[in-house]
Amino acid sequence: MPLGEEFWLAAKHKHADQEIAPLARGFQTETAGEVLSDGTVLELIRENGNTGELRLLAWDGATAKVAGYAEHKGKTYVPAALDPTILRAMRLPSRIMPYGLTRALLMKFACC
């Protein structure tokens, strides 16, 4: 049964920061992280450290948004369904943090 516009509107408003209903999975693109055509970066993060649920961080160069899915130019991206064994071996960030200059980081390692 195809999903109508009413479903998408209800899903968008009812679950703005949650994953879209499993019924809509066929309309989603799984990602483990990528750079989109306009430079927007999608990255996997794990809520609550190594045991939490996978989320996507969308960064457009000025703002960041963390959610169970990301919408971009009419396409919906969701975290890739990874095998639990692989997930246990992966270390993923759990939040956004400020960072310093690349030059300062390189200088720190150059002196040692």
C-alpha positions in Angstrom: 0.0 0.0 0.0 1.6 3.3 -1.0 2.0 6.0 1.6 0.1 9.2 0.9 1.1 12.8 1.7 -1.0 12.6 4.9 1.3 9.9 6.3 4.4 12.0 5.7 2.9 15.2 7.2 1.7 13.2 10.2 5.1 11.5 10.6 7.0 14.8 10.2 4.9 16.6 12.8 4.3 13.8 15.3 7.8 12.4 15.3 10.0 15.4 14.5 13.0 14.1 16.5 12.3 10.4 16.2 12.8 7.8 13.5 10.0 7.6 10.9 7.7 4.7 11.2 9.1 1.3 10.0 6.4 1.3 7.3 8.3 4.1 5.6 11.7 2.3 5.5 11.4 1.7 1.8 11.6 5.4 1.3 14.7 6.0 3.4 18.4 5.9 2.6 20.6 4.2 5.2 23.9 5.9 5.8 27.0 5.3 8.0 28.0 8.9 7.2 28.6 10.9 4.0 29.1 14.4 2.5 26.2 15.5 0.4 26.4 17.4 -2.8 26.0 20.8 -1.1 28.6 20.1 1.5 26.2 19.0 4.3 27.9 16.3 6.4 26.0 13.4 7.9 27.7 11.5 10.7 26.8 8.6 12.9 26.7 9.3 16.6 25.7 7.1 19.5 23.4 8.5 22.1 24.6 7.8 25.7 28.0 6.5 24.8 28.8 3.0 23.5 25.4 1.4 24.4 23.0 4.0 23.0 20.9 4.2 19.9 22.5 5.4 16.7 21.5 8.9 15.5 22.6 11.1 12.7 24.3 14.4 13.1 23.7 16.8 10.2 26.2 19.7 9.9 25.7 22.3 7.2 28.8 24.4 8.1 26.8 26.7 10.4 24.4 24.6 12.4 24.2 21.0 13.6 21.1 18.9 14.3 21.0 15.5 15.9 18.0 13.2 15.3 17.0 9.7 14.4 16.8 10.8 10.7 17.9 13.7 8.5 15.9 15.2 5.6 17.8 16.8 2.8 16.5 17.9 -0.6 13.5 15.6 -0.4 15.5 12.6 0.7 15.3 11.0 4.2 18.5 9.5 5.6 18.6 7.1 8.6 21.4 5.5 10.5 22.7 2.3 8.8 21.5 -0.9 10.3 24.8 -2.3 11.4 25.5 -5.8 12.8 25.6 -5.6 16.7 29.1 -7.2 16.6 30.4 -4.3 14.4 28.6 -1.8 16.6 30.3 -3.1 19.8 33.7 -2.7 18.1 33.0 0.9 16.9 33.8 3.9 18.9 31.4 6.7 17.9 31.0 10.2 19.3 28.0 10.8 21.6 27.7 14.6 21.3 29.0 17.7 19.6 32.0 19.4 21.2 34.1 22.5 20.3 37.3 21.8 18.6 40.5 23.7 18.1 42.5 24.6 15.1 44.1 21.9 13.0 47.4 23.7 13.0 47.4 23.6 16.9 46.7 19.9 16.9 49.5 19.2 14.4 52.0 21.3 16.3 51.1 19.4 19.5 52.1 16.1 17.8 55.1 17.6 15.9 56.9 18.5 19.1 56.7 15.0 20.6 
